[in-house]
């Protein structure tokens, strides 16, 4: 087996498989994986296969299962700057989940063989979807694979498909490296699939900016930031109920929500808010505009029902703003026992209200504690440089696994 290091003539070839990657088919997907790749751009030769799913008819499914039809819509396959994107066919609600992904993996394997582009490492950017592809491709070509554990989707599929637990366990434990976006996600997966012995690294999602701003007391508003199309997941109705509850006991709060949406999405959110006192939709803001807004606020709150990471919480801490986040999701596990990061039960309106009350009443001491934590290097692991180092270390560890095995 040849040495794939840079010193031996070329950069290692890394194949990324992701269903959460902006591409010409669905441009507005999360940019997290794209940002991660950008952090280690010059160290490896990256190629992304960006995946998009479409629900086929029963006749199409039968054709794919019988080998008469391709799992991939050929007209959808197209290049883009990071690699290529495609649309594959798979029924909704997890029906034939592993079977259809195995068909897709075989299609990708044939394409790799035809183009003579066998990677040195394949990374599946979720355990329960792309991980199925990554393991099958790794076995086909005799190469290592790595995974990212993102939390939300992996938890839903692990819970919904217990019949695939043995398969998921094999994928999880067989990976050369596993990157976990947050500690809670690793704990949740290991609770179902067993403790992992291989290299497992906590790797936060990278922000666009990682300049630290000192907290500033004297804010007037509690704020939240999310795209209005996500209002159900972000628990807008729970937030509204908490604000109403505070007003009912003569503890009014000014809560401003920043984020864009279509006219229909904005109208839906306005209807949920109704006449809730002090709650205002502020519309979209750019990343550069949000920094000063956060720095001048009292606290940031987002009681999401589901959240794989919640990058905006880290952005708030960089901006000097205490946070209220959902326990068992998002960034849970990174800030245990730190007073300026208040974990709440997102299902409990009283818990949300109490956290807002605490953030307002204790703004100065909470921001003082946050300033001290910032000064002591608390945000170091969330900087782009630190995340790049973690990502590269995990990739190199996986590549070394291949060399040792051979």
Rosetta blueprint (number, residue, H / E / L):
1 X L
2 X L
3 X L
4 X L
5 X L
6 X H
7 X H
8 X H
9 X L
10 X L
11 X L
12 X L
13 X E
14 X E
15 X E
16 X E
17 X E
18 X E
19 X L
20 X L
21 X L
22 X L
23 X L
24 X L
25 X L
26 X L
27 X L
28 X L
29 X L
30 X L
31 X L
32 X H
33 X H
34 X H
35 X H
36 X H
37 X H
38 X H
39 X H
40 X L
41 X L
42 X L
43 X L
44 X L
45 X E
46 X E
47 X E
48 X E
49 X E
50 X E
51 X E
52 X E
53 X E
54 X E
55 X L
56 X L
57 X L
58 X H
59 X H
60 X H
61 X H
62 X H
63 X H
64 X H
65 X H
66 X H
67 X L
68 X L
69 X L
70 X L
71 X L
72 X E
73 X L
74 X H
75 X H
76 X H
77 X L
78 X E
79 X E
80 X E
81 X L
82 X L
83 X E
84 X E
85 X E
86 X E
87 X E
88 X E
89 X E
90 X L
91 X L
92 X L
93 X L
94 X L
95 X L
96 X L
97 X H
98 X H
99 X H
100 X H
101 X H
102 X H
103 X H
104 X H
105 X H
106 X H
107 X H
108 X H
109 X H
110 X H
111 X H
112 X H
113 X H
114 X H
115 X H
116 X L
117 X L
118 X L
119 X L
120 X L
121 X E
122 X E
123 X E
124 X E
125 X L
126 X L
127 X L
128 X L
129 X L
130 X H
131 X H
132 X H
133 X H
134 X H
135 X H
136 X H
137 X H
138 X H
139 X H
140 X H
141 X H
142 X L
143 X L
144 X E
145 X E
146 X E
147 X E
148 X E
149 X E
150 X L
151 X L
152 X H
153 X H
154 X H
155 X H
156 X H
157 X H
158 X H
159 X H
160 X H
161 X L
162 X H
163 X H
164 X H
165 X H
166 X H
167 X H
168 X H
169 X H
170 X H
171 X H
172 X H
173 X H
174 X H
175 X L
176 X L
177 X E
178 X E
179 X E
180 X E
181 X L
182 X L
183 X H
184 X H
185 X H
186 X H
187 X H
188 X H
189 X H
190 X H
191 X H
192 X H
193 X H
194 X L
195 X L
196 X L
197 X L
198 X L
199 X E
200 X E
201 X E
202 X E
203 X L
204 X L
205 X L
206 X L
207 X L
208 X L
209 X L
210 X L
211 X L
212 X L
213 X L
214 X L
215 X L
216 X L
217 X L
218 X L
219 X L
220 X L
221 X L
222 X E
223 X E
224 X E
225 X E
226 X L
227 X L
228 X H
229 X H
230 X H
231 X L
232 X L
233 X L
234 X L
235 X L
236 X H
237 X H
238 X H
239 X H
240 X H
241 X H
242 X H
243 X H
244 X H
245 X H
246 X H
247 X H
248 X H
249 X L
250 X L
251 X L
252 X L
253 X L
254 X L
255 X E
256 X E
257 X E
258 X E
259 X L
260 X L
261 X L
262 X L
263 X H
264 X H
265 X H
266 X H
267 X H
268 X H
269 X H
270 X H
271 X H
272 X H
273 X H
274 X L
275 X L
276 X L
277 X L
278 X L
279 X E
280 X E
281 X E
282 X E
283 X E
284 X L
285 X L
286 X L
287 X H
288 X H
289 X H
290 X H
291 X H
292 X H
293 X H
294 X H
295 X H
296 X L
297 X L
298 X L
299 X E
300 X E
301 X E
302 X E
303 X L
304 X L
305 X L
306 X L
307 X L
308 X L
309 X L
310 X L
311 X H
312 X H
313 X H
314 X H
315 X H
316 X H
317 X H
318 X H
319 X L
320 X L
321 X L
322 X E
323 X E
324 X E
325 X E
326 X E
327 X L
328 X L
329 X L
330 X L
331 X L
332 X L
333 X L
334 X L
335 X L
336 X L
337 X L
338 X L
339 X L
340 X L
341 X E
342 X E
343 X E
344 X E
345 X L
346 X L
347 X L
348 X L
349 X H
350 X H
351 X H
352 X H
353 X H
354 X H
355 X H
356 X H
357 X H
358 X H
359 X H
360 X H
361 X H
362 X L
363 X H
364 X H
365 X H
366 X H
367 X H
368 X H
369 X H
370 X H
371 X H
372 X H
373 X H
374 X H
375 X H
376 X L
377 X L
378 X L
379 X L
380 X H
381 X H
382 X H
383 X L
384 X H
385 X H
386 X H
387 X H
388 X H
389 X H
390 X H
391 X H
392 X H
393 X H
394 X H
395 X H
396 X H
397 X H
398 X H
399 X H
400 X H
401 X H
402 X H
403 X H
404 X H
405 X H
406 X L
